[in-house]
Amino acid sequence: MNRRDFLKFGGITVATLLIPGGILFEELNRQPVEISTGGTVYRGTPSGEIYASKDSGQTWLLHTRLGSEYSILGFSEDRSKGIHAQVGFIGRSFELVLSKDRKYWLTS
């Protein structure tokens, strides 16, 4: 086996081990997710951005940019009308909570 073949094989092997269950494929095909509350619609994208619209989606303003290595997996609302965002990062996920003034996302 020459060096080039070895590097190809090694790269494919490592990629297969690091991307269990086709996470990369899922991330590429993920659609934006939305939640509407209190007259505002929040839209999360697979590229780690959260947009807000106060006119039912006619216009959107960037609310938060987490970075392209993150993806917004979903939103939920708790009993007290708090908004939670499920965020994906390298095959794992964590939750953020929108602050009461609706300006910042905080870790829960």
N, CA, C and O atoms as CSV, one atom per row, in Angstrom:
chain,resi,resn,atom,element,x,y,z
A,1,MET,N,N,0.868,-1.174,0.000
A,1,MET,CA,C,0.000,0.000,0.000
A,1,MET,C,C,0.910,1.231,0.000
A,1,MET,O,O,1.802,1.353,0.839
A,2,ASN,N,N,0.675,2.139,-0.949
A,2,ASN,CA,C,1.496,3.350,-0.978
A,2,ASN,C,C,0.929,4.405,-0.023
A,2,ASN,O,O,-0.157,4.234,0.531
A,3,ARG,N,N,1.654,5.457,0.155
A,3,ARG,CA,C,1.306,6.492,1.129
A,3,ARG,C,C,-0.053,7.126,0.826
A,3,ARG,O,O,-0.851,7.337,1.739
A,4,ARG,N,N,-0.321,7.429,-0.441
A,4,ARG,CA,C,-1.575,8.060,-0.821
A,4,ARG,C,C,-2.771,7.171,-0.480
A,4,ARG,O,O,-3.753,7.647,0.089
A,5,ASP,N,N,-2.693,5.904,-0.818
A,5,ASP,CA,C,-3.776,4.974,-0.500
A,5,ASP,C,C,-3.963,4.846,1.006
A,5,ASP,O,O,-5.089,4.777,1.497
A,6,PHE,N,N,-2.852,4.816,1.732
A,6,PHE,CA,C,-2.921,4.730,3.186
A,6,PHE,C,C,-3.648,5.946,3.766
A,6,PHE,O,O,-4.494,5.795,4.648
A,7,LEU,N,N,-3.326,7.151,3.280
A,7,LEU,CA,C,-3.962,8.364,3.782
A,7,LEU,C,C,-5.452,8.401,3.439
A,7,LEU,O,O,-6.264,8.818,4.265
A,8,LYS,N,N,-5.814,7.973,2.245
A,8,LYS,CA,C,-7.231,7.908,1.876
A,8,LYS,C,C,-7.981,6.953,2.800
A,8,LYS,O,O,-9.024,7.296,3.356
A,9,PHE,N,N,-7.438,5.766,2.950
A,9,PHE,CA,C,-8.077,4.758,3.792
A,9,PHE,C,C,-8.182,5.254,5.236
A,9,PHE,O,O,-9.225,5.102,5.873
A,10,GLY,N,N,-7.115,5.838,5.742
A,10,GLY,CA,C,-7.127,6.365,7.110
A,10,GLY,C,C,-8.144,7.467,7.288
A,10,GLY,O,O,-8.842,7.512,8.301
A,11,GLY,N,N,-8.238,8.360,6.313
A,11,GLY,CA,C,-9.204,9.454,6.387
A,11,GLY,C,C,-10.635,8.963,6.390
A,11,GLY,O,O,-11.468,9.452,7.153
A,12,ILE,N,N,-10.918,7.997,5.536
A,12,ILE,CA,C,-12.265,7.435,5.483
A,12,ILE,C,C,-12.599,6.725,6.785
A,12,ILE,O,O,-13.716,6.838,7.289
A,13,THR,N,N,-11.643,5.999,7.325
A,13,THR,CA,C,-11.857,5.290,8.586
A,13,THR,C,C,-12.138,6.256,9.720
A,13,THR,O,O,-13.080,6.055,10.486
A,14,VAL,N,N,-11.335,7.300,9.839
A,14,VAL,CA,C,-11.527,8.286,10.899
A,14,VAL,C,C,-12.869,8.989,10.746
A,14,VAL,O,O,-13.584,9.175,11.730
A,15,ALA,N,N,-13.219,9.382,9.525
A,15,ALA,CA,C,-14.499,10.047,9.288
A,15,ALA,C,C,-15.669,9.143,9.684
A,15,ALA,O,O,-16.650,9.606,10.267
A,16,THR,N,N,-15.557,7.865,9.366
A,16,THR,CA,C,-16.611,6.917,9.716
A,16,THR,C,C,-16.759,6.797,11.229
A,16,THR,O,O,-17.878,6.706,11.734
A,17,LEU,N,N,-15.656,6.797,11.948
A,17,LEU,CA,C,-15.707,6.679,13.407
A,17,LEU,C,C,-16.198,7.958,14.074
A,17,LEU,O,O,-16.885,7.901,15.094
A,18,LEU,N,N,-15.851,9.110,13.507
A,18,LEU,CA,C,-16.216,10.381,14.124
A,18,LEU,C,C,-17.624,10.844,13.778
A,18,LEU,O,O,-18.158,11.732,14.443
A,19,ILE,N,N,-18.228,10.269,12.766
A,19,ILE,CA,C,-19.550,10.703,12.342
A,19,ILE,C,C,-20.521,9.530,12.463
A,19,ILE,O,O,-20.946,8.963,11.456
A,20,PRO,N,N,-20.868,9.171,13.697
A,20,PRO,CA,C,-21.775,8.031,13.883
A,20,PRO,C,C,-23.186,8.348,13.416
A,20,PRO,O,O,-23.680,9.458,13.613
A,21,GLY,N,N,-23.823,7.378,12.804
A,21,GLY,CA,C,-25.224,7.517,12.421
A,21,GLY,C,C,-25.494,8.531,11.332
A,21,GLY,O,O,-26.635,8.965,11.174
A,22,GLY,N,N,-24.493,8.920,10.584
A,22,GLY,CA,C,-24.723,9.841,9.475
A,22,GLY,C,C,-25.025,11.253,9.913
A,22,GLY,O,O,-25.815,11.933,9.258
A,23,ILE,N,N,-24.434,11.720,10.985
A,23,ILE,CA,C,-24.708,13.055,11.505
A,23,ILE,C,C,-24.450,14.118,10.444
A,23,ILE,O,O,-25.230,15.061,10.307
A,24,LEU,N,N,-23.367,13.973,9.698
A,24,LEU,CA,C,-23.052,14.967,8.680
A,24,LEU,C,C,-24.170,15.045,7.648
A,24,LEU,O,O,-24.579,16.143,7.270
A,25,PHE,N,N,-24.664,13.918,7.190
A,25,PHE,CA,C,-25.749,13.894,6.214
A,25,PHE,C,C,-26.997,14.548,6.787
A,25,PHE,O,O,-27.663,15.316,6.094
A,26,GLU,N,N,-27.320,14.259,8.032
A,26,GLU,CA,C,-28.489,14.849,8.674
A,26,GLU,C,C,-28.350,16.359,8.773
A,26,GLU,O,O,-29.309,17.087,8.519
A,27,GLU,N,N,-27.162,16.840,9.141
A,27,GLU,CA,C,-26.946,18.277,9.268
A,27,GLU,C,C,-27.135,18.986,7.936
A,27,GLU,O,O,-27.701,20.078,7.889
A,28,LEU,N,N,-26.666,18.374,6.851
A,28,LEU,CA,C,-26.781,19.006,5.538
A,28,LEU,C,C,-28.230,19.090,5.074
A,28,LEU,O,O,-28.583,20.000,4.324
A,29,ASN,N,N,-29.066,18.166,5.502
A,29,ASN,CA,C,-30.453,18.133,5.055
A,29,ASN,C,C,-31.433,18.767,6.037
A,29,ASN,O,O,-32.640,18.751,5.792
A,30,ARG,N,N,-30.957,19.305,7.106
A,30,ARG,CA,C,-31.828,19.870,8.130
A,30,ARG,C,C,-32.460,21.181,7.641
A,30,ARG,O,O,-31.791,22.001,7.012
A,31,GLN,N,N,-33.724,21.367,7.930
A,31,GLN,CA,C,-34.456,22.570,7.547
A,31,GLN,C,C,-34.529,23.533,8.736
A,31,GLN,O,O,-34.362,23.115,9.882
A,32,PRO,N,N,-34.777,24.814,8.469
A,32,PRO,CA,C,-34.949,25.758,9.581
A,32,PRO,C,C,-36.122,25.334,10.468
A,32,PRO,O,O,-37.087,24.735,9.993
A,33,VAL,N,N,-36.028,25.650,11.755
A,33,VAL,CA,C,-37.093,25.353,12.712
A,33,VAL,C,C,-37.625,26.670,13.248
A,33,VAL,O,O,-36.893,27.657,13.316
A,34,GLU,N,N,-38.892,26.690,13.629
A,34,GLU,CA,C,-39.519,27.928,14.074
A,34,GLU,C,C,-40.381,27.706,15.298
A,34,GLU,O,O,-40.850,26.601,15.568
A,35,ILE,N,N,-40.577,28.807,16.042
A,35,ILE,CA,C,-41.544,28.846,17.126
A,35,ILE,C,C,-42.111,30.261,17.164
A,35,ILE,O,O,-41.399,31.233,16.914
A,36,SER,N,N,-43.386,30.363,17.475
A,36,SER,CA,C,-44.051,31.663,17.541
A,36,SER,C,C,-44.582,31.861,18.950
A,36,SER,O,O,-45.264,30.993,19.495
A,37,THR,N,N,-44.267,33.004,19.534
A,37,THR,CA,C,-44.746,33.310,20.872
A,37,THR,C,C,-44.751,34.820,21.095
A,37,THR,O,O,-43.840,35.526,20.663
A,38,GLY,N,N,-45.767,35.294,21.760
A,38,GLY,CA,C,-45.841,36.707,22.113
A,38,GLY,C,C,-45.719,37.661,20.937
A,38,GLY,O,O,-45.166,38.750,21.084
A,39,GLY,N,N,-46.226,37.273,19.768
A,39,GLY,CA,C,-46.167,38.137,18.608
A,39,GLY,C,C,-44.850,38.113,17.850
A,39,GLY,O,O,-44.678,38.864,16.890
A,40,THR,N,N,-43.912,37.257,18.267
A,40,THR,CA,C,-42.625,37.145,17.584
A,40,THR,C,C,-42.424,35.712,17.128
A,40,THR,O,O,-42.720,34.765,17.857
A,41,VAL,N,N,-41.919,35.564,15.916
A,41,VAL,CA,C,-41.559,34.255,15.392
A,41,VAL,C,C,-40.042,34.161,15.416
A,41,VAL,O,O,-39.351,35.060,14.936
A,42,TYR,N,N,-39.522,33.066,15.977
A,42,TYR,CA,C,-38.082,32.814,16.005
A,42,TYR,C,C,-37.796,31.676,15.040
A,42,TYR,O,O,-38.484,30.656,15.047
A,43,ARG,N,N,-36.774,31.859,14.211
A,43,ARG,CA,C,-36.381,30.828,13.238
A,43,ARG,C,C,-34.916,30.483,13.462
A,43,ARG,O,O,-34.051,31.359,13.451
A,44,GLY,N,N,-34.650,29.200,13.664
A,44,GLY,CA,C,-33.286,28.711,13.819
A,44,GLY,C,C,-32.840,27.992,12.563
A,44,GLY,O,O,-33.630,27.282,11.941
A,45,THR,N,N,-31.586,28.166,12.184
A,45,THR,CA,C,-31.073,27.575,10.947
A,45,THR,C,C,-30.027,26.504,11.248
A,45,THR,O,O,-29.471,26.462,12.346
A,46,PRO,N,N,-29.763,25.645,10.273
A,46,PRO,CA,C,-28.714,24.642,10.442
A,46,PRO,C,C,-27.318,25.255,10.530
A,46,PRO,O,O,-26.370,24.581,10.932
A,47,SER,N,N,-27.185,26.525,10.159
A,47,SER,CA,C,-25.878,27.185,10.206
A,47,SER,C,C,-25.682,28.010,11.471
A,47,SER,O,O,-24.805,28.873,11.513
A,48,GLY,N,N,-26.493,27.756,12.512
A,48,GLY,CA,C,-26.277,28.369,13.817
A,48,GLY,C,C,-26.767,29.793,13.972
A,48,GLY,O,O,-26.267,30.527,14.824
A,49,GLU,N,N,-27.731,30.198,13.167
A,49,GLU,CA,C,-28.280,31.547,13.287
A,49,GLU,C,C,-29.726,31.474,13.769
A,49,GLU,O,O,-30.464,30.545,13.439
A,50,ILE,N,N,-30.111,32.476,14.554
A,50,ILE,CA,C,-31.493,32.596,15.006
A,50,ILE,C,C,-31.986,33.963,14.553
A,50,ILE,O,O,-31.385,34.994,14.855
A,51,TYR,N,N,-33.092,33.943,13.824
A,51,TYR,CA,C,-33.711,35.167,13.326
A,51,TYR,C,C,-35.013,35.403,14.072
A,51,TYR,O,O,-35.608,34.465,14.602
A,52,ALA,N,N,-35.462,36.664,14.115
A,52,ALA,CA,C,-36.722,37.015,14.754
A,52,ALA,C,C,-37.547,37.856,13.787
A,52,ALA,O,O,-37.013,38.685,13.050
A,53,SER,N,N,-38.853,37.628,13.804
A,53,SER,CA,C,-39.778,38.386,12.970
A,53,SER,C,C,-40.958,38.814,13.819
A,53,SER,O,O,-41.557,37.999,14.521
A,54,LYS,N,N,-41.289,40.082,13.754
A,54,LYS,CA,C,-42.445,40.599,14.490
A,54,LYS,C,C,-43.643,40.799,13.578
A,54,LYS,O,O,-44.686,41.273,14.028
A,55,ASP,N,N,-43.513,40.441,12.285
A,55,ASP,CA,C,-44.619,40.603,11.335
A,55,ASP,C,C,-44.963,39.282,10.645
A,55,ASP,O,O,-45.164,39.236,9.431
A,56,SER,N,N,-45.027,38.231,11.423
A,56,SER,CA,C,-45.416,36.893,10.949
A,56,SER,C,C,-44.550,36.364,9.808
A,56,SER,O,O,-45.039,35.653,8.931
A,57,GLY,N,N,-43.266,36.713,9.824
A,57,GLY,CA,C,-42.345,36.162,8.843
A,57,GLY,C,C,-42.206,36.958,7.561
A,57,GLY,O,O,-41.571,36.490,6.615
A,58,GLN,N,N,-42.775,38.135,7.506
A,58,GLN,CA,C,-42.615,38.972,6.317
A,58,GLN,C,C,-41.184,39.500,6.221
A,58,GLN,O,O,-40.593,39.512,5.141
A,59,THR,N,N,-40.635,39.931,7.341
A,59,THR,CA,C,-39.247,40.396,7.409
A,59,THR,C,C,-38.569,39.722,8.596
A,59,THR,O,O,-39.210,39.423,9.603
A,60,TRP,N,N,-37.275,39.490,8.467
A,60,TRP,CA,C,-36.509,38.804,9.501
A,60,TRP,C,C,-35.296,39.638,9.876
A,60,TRP,O,O,-34.640,40.220,9.011
A,61,LEU,N,N,-34.998,39.694,11.174
A,61,LEU,CA,C,-33.783,40.330,11.677
A,61,LEU,C,C,-32.944,39.279,12.386
A,61,LEU,O,O,-33.468,38.429,13.107
A,62,LEU,N,N,-31.639,39.347,12.174
A,62,LEU,CA,C,-30.746,38.412,12.866
A,62,LEU,C,C,-30.776,38.715,14.357
A,62,LEU,O,O,-30.489,39.835,14.780
A,63,HIS,N,N,-31.123,37.713,15.140
A,63,HIS,CA,C,-31.167,37.859,16.598
A,63,HIS,C,C,-29.848,37.401,17.216
A,63,HIS,O,O,-29.276,38.092,18.059
A,64,THR,N,N,-29.366,36.215,16.785
A,64,THR,CA,C,-28.164,35.616,17.358
A,64,THR,C,C,-27.434,34.809,16.298
A,64,THR,O,O,-28.055,34.103,15.503
A,65,ARG,N,N,-26.116,34.917,16.293
A,65,ARG,CA,C,-25.287,34.072,15.414
A,65,ARG,C,C,-24.343,33.278,16.309
A,65,ARG,O,O,-23.414,33.838,16.891
A,66,LEU,N,N,-24.581,31.980,16.417
A,66,LEU,CA,C,-23.739,31.125,17.252
A,66,LEU,C,C,-22.476,30.683,16.519
A,66,LEU,O,O,-21.446,30.445,17.151
A,67,GLY,N,N,-22.543,30.571,15.209
A,67,GLY,CA,C,-21.412,30.116,14.420
A,67,GLY,C,C,-21.801,28.916,13.577
A,67,GLY,O,O,-22.726,28.176,13.912
A,68,SER,N,N,-21.086,28.735,12.485
A,68,SER,CA,C,-21.458,27.689,11.526
A,68,SER,C,C,-21.240,26.271,12.056
A,68,SER,O,O,-21.788,25.320,11.499
A,69,GLU,N,N,-20.455,26.112,13.117
A,69,GLU,CA,C,-20.250,24.774,13.668
A,69,GLU,C,C,-21.419,24.326,14.550
A,69,GLU,O,O,-21.456,23.180,14.996
A,70,TYR,N,N,-22.360,25.217,14.797
A,70,TYR,CA,C,-23.560,24.904,15.578
A,70,TYR,C,C,-24.753,24.784,14.641
A,70,TYR,O,O,-24.736,25.328,13.537
A,71,SER,N,N,-25.785,24.076,15.076
A,71,SER,CA,C,-27.037,24.030,14.326
A,71,SER,C,C,-28.192,24.102,15.312
A,71,SER,O,O,-28.137,23.525,16.398
A,72,ILE,N,N,-29.227,24.812,14.920
A,72,ILE,CA,C,-30.407,24.923,15.763
A,72,ILE,C,C,-31.308,23.745,15.419
A,72,ILE,O,O,-31.829,23.653,14.308
A,73,LEU,N,N,-31.488,22.846,16.382
A,73,LEU,CA,C,-32.225,21.601,16.157
A,73,LEU,C,C,-33.716,21.750,16.404
A,73,LEU,O,O,-34.522,21.061,15.779
A,74,GLY,N,N,-34.089,22.649,17.315
A,74,GLY,CA,C,-35.508,22.809,17.629
A,74,GLY,C,C,-35.730,23.849,18.695
A,74,GLY,O,O,-34.796,24.292,19.362
A,75,PHE,N,N,-36.979,24.234,18.846
A,75,PHE,CA,C,-37.402,25.184,19.878
A,75,PHE,C,C,-38.522,24.557,20.685
A,75,PHE,O,O,-39.240,23.681,20.201
A,76,SER,N,N,-38.664,25.012,21.913
A,76,SER,CA,C,-39.807,24.630,22.736
A,76,SER,C,C,-40.148,25.797,23.652
A,76,SER,O,O,-39.354,26.718,23.846
A,77,GLU,N,N,-41.347,25.729,24.205
A,77,GLU,CA,C,-41.806,26.788,25.103
A,77,GLU,C,C,-42.242,26.143,26.408
A,77,GLU,O,O,-42.954,25.139,26.399
A,78,ASP,N,N,-41.816,26.716,27.535
A,78,ASP,CA,C,-42.220,26.152,28.825
A,78,ASP,C,C,-43.509,26.825,29.319
A,78,ASP,O,O,-44.063,27.689,28.639
A,79,ARG,N,N,-43.971,26.429,30.488
A,79,ARG,CA,C,-45.238,26.941,31.033
A,79,ARG,C,C,-45.241,28.443,31.249
A,79,ARG,O,O,-46.282,29.092,31.139
A,80,SER,N,N,-44.079,28.994,31.556
A,80,SER,CA,C,-43.999,30.439,31.826
A,80,SER,C,C,-43.680,31.231,30.555
A,80,SER,O,O,-43.241,32.379,30.628
A,81,LYS,N,N,-43.903,30.613,29.396
A,81,LYS,CA,C,-43.674,31.237,28.087
A,81,LYS,C,C,-42.201,31.495,27.800
A,81,LYS,O,O,-41.868,32.331,26.960
A,82,GLY,N,N,-41.316,30.779,28.495
A,82,GLY,CA,C,-39.890,30.858,28.210
A,82,GLY,C,C,-39.553,30.035,26.978
A,82,GLY,O,O,-40.098,28.948,26.787
A,83,ILE,N,N,-38.652,30.548,26.139
A,83,ILE,CA,C,-38.270,29.866,24.905
A,83,ILE,C,C,-36.959,29.124,25.126
A,83,ILE,O,O,-35.997,29.686,25.650
A,84,HIS,N,N,-36.930,27.863,24.725
A,84,HIS,CA,C,-35.742,27.026,24.826
A,84,HIS,C,C,-35.310,26.638,23.414
A,84,HIS,O,O,-36.142,26.298,22.573
A,85,ALA,N,N,-34.010,26.692,23.162
A,85,ALA,CA,C,-33.461,26.275,21.872
A,85,ALA,C,C,-32.564,25.067,22.093
A,85,ALA,O,O,-31.691,25.083,22.960
A,86,GLN,N,N,-32.781,24.025,21.309
A,86,GLN,CA,C,-31.911,22.852,21.323
A,86,GLN,C,C,-30.855,23.076,20.256
A,86,GLN,O,O,-31.181,23.257,19.083
A,87,VAL,N,N,-29.574,23.065,20.662
A,87,VAL,CA,C,-28.472,23.403,19.768
A,87,VAL,C,C,-27.575,22.184,19.588
A,87,VAL,O,O,-27.203,21.528,20.561
A,88,GLY,N,N,-27.233,21.889,18.348
A,88,GLY,CA,C,-26.337,20.789,18.046
A,88,GLY,C,C,-24.919,21.286,17.852
A,88,GLY,O,O,-24.692,22.368,17.310
A,89,PHE,N,N,-23.958,20.473,18.307
A,89,PHE,CA,C,-22.542,20.795,18.158
A,89,PHE,C,C,-21.747,19.504,18.097
A,89,PHE,O,O,-21.651,18.798,19.101
A,90,ILE,N,N,-21.186,19.181,16.966
A,90,ILE,CA,C,-20.342,18.004,16.727
A,90,ILE,C,C,-20.975,16.726,17.290
A,90,ILE,O,O,-20.355,16.011,18.077
A,91,GLY,N,N,-22.199,16.455,16.882
A,91,GLY,CA,C,-22.855,15.213,17.266
A,91,GLY,C,C,-23.446,15.207,18.664
A,91,GLY,O,O,-23.993,14.190,19.090
A,92,ARG,N,N,-23.353,16.293,19.375
A,92,ARG,CA,C,-23.941,16.415,20.712
A,92,ARG,C,C,-24.938,17.556,20.678
A,92,ARG,O,O,-25.021,18.284,19.689
A,93,SER,N,N,-25.695,17.716,21.752
A,93,SER,CA,C,-26.618,18.843,21.808
A,93,SER,C,C,-26.686,19.393,23.226
A,93,SER,O,O,-26.369,18.713,24.202
A,94,PHE,N,N,-27.106,20.640,23.301
A,94,PHE,CA,C,-27.305,21.304,24.584
A,94,PHE,C,C,-28.445,22.287,24.426
A,94,PHE,O,O,-28.904,22.541,23.312
A,95,GLU,N,N,-28.906,22.844,25.542
A,95,GLU,CA,C,-30.066,23.720,25.525
A,95,GLU,C,C,-29.695,25.134,25.943
A,95,GLU,O,O,-28.900,25.343,26.859
A,96,LEU,N,N,-30.291,26.098,25.249
A,96,LEU,CA,C,-30.183,27.501,25.623
A,96,LEU,C,C,-31.577,28.015,25.950
A,96,LEU,O,O,-32.568,27.526,25.406
A,97,VAL,N,N,-31.655,29.007,26.844
A,97,VAL,CA,C,-32.924,29.609,27.236
A,97,VAL,C,C,-32.861,31.095,26.911
A,97,VAL,O,O,-31.874,31.764,27.216
A,98,LEU,N,N,-33.914,31.602,26.295
A,98,LEU,CA,C,-33.978,33.018,25.962
A,98,LEU,C,C,-34.246,33.824,27.233
A,98,LEU,O,O,-35.151,33.498,28.001
A,99,SER,N,N,-33.459,34.875,27.449
A,99,SER,CA,C,-33.610,35.699,28.650
A,99,SER,C,C,-34.990,36.346,28.678
A,99,SER,O,O,-35.653,36.448,27.646
A,100,LYS,N,N,-35.419,36.777,29.849
A,100,LYS,CA,C,-36.752,37.358,30.014
A,100,LYS,C,C,-36.952,38.602,29.163
A,100,LYS,O,O,-38.065,38.878,28.715
A,101,ASP,N,N,-35.873,39.359,28.937
A,101,ASP,CA,C,-35.990,40.550,28.087
A,101,ASP,C,C,-35.896,40.215,26.595
A,101,ASP,O,O,-35.948,41.108,25.749
A,102,ARG,N,N,-35.753,38.903,26.275
A,102,ARG,CA,C,-35.726,38.385,24.904
A,102,ARG,C,C,-34.533,38.892,24.080
A,102,ARG,O,O,-34.605,38.953,22.853
A,103,LYS,N,N,-33.438,39.255,24.760
A,103,LYS,CA,C,-32.259,39.773,24.056
A,103,LYS,C,C,-31.113,38.779,23.988
A,103,LYS,O,O,-30.336,38.808,23.033
A,104,TYR,N,N,-30.986,37.893,24.981
A,104,TYR,CA,C,-29.818,37.010,25.090
A,104,TYR,C,C,-30.246,35.568,25.289
A,104,TYR,O,O,-31.307,35.289,25.847
A,105,TRP,N,N,-29.397,34.651,24.819
A,105,TRP,CA,C,-29.585,33.223,25.086
A,105,TRP,C,C,-28.636,32.822,26.209
A,105,TRP,O,O,-27.451,33.158,26.186
A,106,LEU,N,N,-29.166,32.105,27.182
A,106,LEU,CA,C,-28.399,31.681,28.350
A,106,LEU,C,C,-28.366,30.162,28.424
A,106,LEU,O,O,-29.286,29.495,27.952
A,107,THR,N,N,-27.312,29.615,29.013
A,107,THR,CA,C,-27.282,28.177,29.233
A,107,THR,C,C,-28.256,27.849,30.341
A,107,THR,O,O,-28.427,28.625,31.282
A,108,SER,N,N,-28.893,26.700,30.230
A,108,SER,CA,C,-29.891,26.337,31.245
A,108,SER,C,C,-29.292,25.533,32.357
A,108,SER,O,O,-29.997,25.148,33.290
